[in-house]
Amino acid sequence: MEFSSKLLENAVAEMAQLPGVGKRTALRLVLHLLKQPESQTERLVGALHAMRNEIKFCKKCHNISDVILCDICANPRREDETVCVVEDIRDVMAIESTGQYKGLYHVLGGKISPIDGIGPSDLTIASLVERVAQGEVKEIIFALSSTIEGDTTNFYIFKQLEPYNVVTSTIARGISVGGELEYADEVTLGRSIINRIPFENSLKS
């Protein structure tokens, strides 16, 4: 792809680093921005800059937040004895959209994947165990994707929580095996939360 401007080429190259954005799509986006009023581009740049520099992670559940404690953890109407363990913020958004879950969350920040160099210490597993050890949590719901990495992470956390008096369950397999949680439809995901099963039972299947 030939560029008549080095500035344009650099902008396209940076845009193309975004997930799912190829060089042609990046070029289309950059040319679109060039046609817009300068103020619109400045608002976009300002929003990205503010997000990158000011965004926080909830000190309790590690969800993305504007303040030190996210809206979900700070909500007194949430059931704080139940914690749903998810991979990332997209899964929190997917479950919240069902309107079926009223407990809290714990965002791991990924899944155990030795092939990708991701071990337990790279995730927020230690702080989850600490939350359970404090005695306020009565049930942990595993809501990771039904993949080898997801199942491995579930089992590792399950073993870490064995010394504590906490119920562990996993979402019902209305979610297809190998499927990513964020792509499940709201009805299926909502039913999977409601019809969760003891985690020990999932090990036998």
Residue pairs with C-beta under 8 A, 6 or more apart in sequence:
1 12
1 23
1 24
1 27
3 9
3 12
8 30
11 30
12 23
12 26
12 27
12 30
13 26
15 21
15 26
15 29
15 30
16 22
16 23
16 25
16 26
18 26
21 29
33 40
33 41
33 44
54 66
55 64
55 65
55 66
56 64
56 65
56 66
56 67
56 68
57 63
57 64
57 65
58 64
58 65
58 68
58 69
58 70
58 72
58 73
59 68
59 69
60 69
60 70
60 73
60 104
60 131
61 70
61 72
61 73
61 83
61 104
61 105
61 106
61 107
62 106
62 107
62 108
62 109
62 124
62 127
63 70
63 72
63 73
63 89
63 92
63 105
63 107
64 70
64 89
65 71
72 78
72 92
72 96
72 104
72 105
73 104
77 102
78 102
78 103
78 104
79 102
79 103
79 104
80 103
80 104
80 136
80 137
81 103
81 136
81 137
81 138
81 139
82 102
82 103
82 104
82 137
82 138
82 139
82 141
83 103
83 104
83 105
83 106
83 128
83 131
83 132
83 137
83 139
83 140
83 141
84 95
84 101
84 103
84 104
84 105
84 106
84 141
84 143
84 193
85 105
85 106
85 108
85 128
85 140
85 141
85 142
85 143
85 144
85 157
86 92
86 95
86 105
86 106
86 107
86 108
86 143
86 144
86 181
87 107
87 108
87 109
87 110
87 111
87 144
87 145
87 150
87 181
88 107
88 108
88 109
88 110
89 107
90 181
90 182
91 107
91 143
91 181
91 182
92 105
92 107
93 182
94 181
94 182
94 184
94 186
94 189
95 101
95 105
95 143
95 181
95 189
95 193
97 186
98 186
98 187
98 189
98 190
98 193
99 190
100 190
100 191
100 193
100 194
101 190
101 193
103 139
103 141
106 124
106 127
106 128
106 131
107 124
108 123
108 124
108 125
108 128
108 144
108 153
109 122
109 123
109 124
110 118
110 122
110 123
111 118
111 123
111 144
111 145
111 147
111 149
111 150
111 152
111 153
112 118
112 119
112 120
112 123
112 149
112 152
112 153
112 156
113 149
113 152
120 156
123 153
125 156
125 157
125 160
128 140
128 157
129 157
129 160
129 161
131 137
132 140
132 161
132 164
132 166
133 164
137 166
138 166
138 167
139 166
139 167
139 168
139 169
140 157
140 161
140 166
140 167
140 168
140 169
141 169
141 170
141 171
141 193
141 196
142 154
142 157
142 158
142 168
142 169
142 170
142 171
142 199
143 170
143 171
143 181
143 193
144 150
144 151
144 153
144 154
144 181
145 175
145 178
145 179
145 180
145 181
146 173
146 175
146 176
146 177
146 178
146 179
147 178
154 170
154 199
154 202
155 203
158 168
158 199
161 168
167 198
168 198
168 199
168 200
169 196
169 197
169 198
169 199
170 196
170 197
170 199
170 202
171 189
171 192
171 193
171 196
172 191
172 192
172 195
172 196
172 197
173 192
174 184
174 188
174 189
174 191
174 192
174 195
175 181
175 184
175 188
175 189
175 192
181 189
184 192
